[in-house]
Amino acid sequence: MPKEPKPMREIHQIQERFFNKERKLSSRERIRKLHKEATEIIRKYGLKIKTAV
């Protein structure tokens, strides 16, 4: 197996850390976290997103 390039190895390590943090959350906690992060991005970039009511 060829040696993995350093940047790719770093990306995989970051993904693994993220996965390990997220897997401990309940479904409800994941949804809350996702909603919070999405709201922050929408505000940061001034996005105009229509939502279904």
C-alpha positions in Angstrom: 0.0 0.0 0.0 1.5 3.4 -1.0 2.3 5.9 1.8 -0.5 8.4 2.4 0.5 12.0 1.7 0.8 14.2 4.8 -2.1 16.6 4.0 -4.4 13.7 3.3 -3.3 12.0 6.6 -4.1 15.3 8.5 -7.5 15.5 6.9 -8.3 12.0 7.9 -7.2 12.7 11.5 -9.5 15.8 11.6 -12.4 13.7 10.3 -11.8 11.0 12.8 -11.7 13.5 15.7 -14.9 15.1 14.4 -16.6 11.7 14.1 -15.5 10.7 17.6 -17.1 13.9 19.1 -20.3 13.6 17.1 -21.0 9.9 17.7 -21.5 10.5 21.4 -24.4 12.9 20.8 -28.0 11.8 20.7 -30.1 12.5 17.6 -31.7 15.4 19.3 -28.4 16.9 20.2 -27.0 16.5 16.7 -30.0 18.3 15.3 -29.7 21.2 17.8 -26.0 21.5 17.0 -26.6 21.4 13.2 -29.3 24.0 13.5 -27.1 26.3 15.6 -24.2 26.0 13.2 -26.4 26.6 10.2 -28.0 29.7 11.8 -24.5 31.1 12.5 -23.4 30.6 8.9 -26.6 32.2 7.6 -26.0 35.2 9.8 -22.3 35.4 9.0 -22.8 35.4 5.2 -26.1 37.3 5.2 -27.9 34.5 3.3 -31.5 34.8 2.4 -33.0 31.3 2.7 -36.7 30.6 2.4 -38.1 28.1 4.8 -41.2 25.9 4.6 -43.7 26.8 7.3 
